[in-house]
Amino acid sequence: DAMVIQNPRYQVTQFGKPVTLSCSQTLNHNVMYWYQQKSSQAPKLLFHYYDKDFNNEADTPDNFQSRRPNTSFCFLDIRSPGLGDAAMYLCATSREHRDPTDYTFGSGTRLTVV
Amino acid sequence: LAKTTQPISMDSYEGQEVNITCSHNNIATNDYITWYQQFPSQGPRFIIQGYKTKVTNEVASLFIPADRKSSTLSLPRVSLSDTAVYYCLVGEGRDDKIIFGKGTRLHILP
């Protein structure tokens, strides 16, 4: 089945040690999104790519970066994780970025910072 | 994006019908109403969208009154597996992203 796959499901990293989370899709969707979801909170959009065009949310900290080397893959880089960055990180895709019925989310990567 | 207000949490029992109401007083003419469901430790998934009156699919029904300032998601005969967070989103579909509000945490009891 076509889907959005996030690896790993669980990631533990040390305070200040760079970490990369990955997302791949077999849907051939144009848009890929990264959301951060802290415990008992709603998902918060960090940024998205429309094809190769990167769109950062205004309140996303500089500590968070993203790369999309090709249509299928997108990475979230956290340059210096702090304890406050512990969260579930969700990747999502859509064909176009104007249809809220068309989003497909991955199962997420739960990041722990120690 | 129109602001939405939902109850923070709700409890219900298996076999009951559950109605979750979302208020969106500032909804614009071109805005659609979309509901997402998120199970524990999973990403959200789309369940239903509507513009006015009533929409029904295999998962839920969505009731929208004439003034469109609120909407009600109806889940028929819920089971334990319907325990999830339900998010109401309002937008015209021309935005380049979806923004989640606080959602309603639904807990189904046996």
Interface residues (C-beta under 8 A of the other chain):
Chain A: V4 Y33 Q41 A42 P43 K44 L45 H48 Y50 N55 M88 L90 C91 A92 H97 R98 D99 P100 T101 D102 Y103 F105 G106 S107 G108 R110
Chain B: Y32 T34 S41 Q42 G43 P44 R45 F46 Q49 Y87 L89 G91 G93 R94 D95 D96 K97 I98 I99 F100 G101 K102 G103
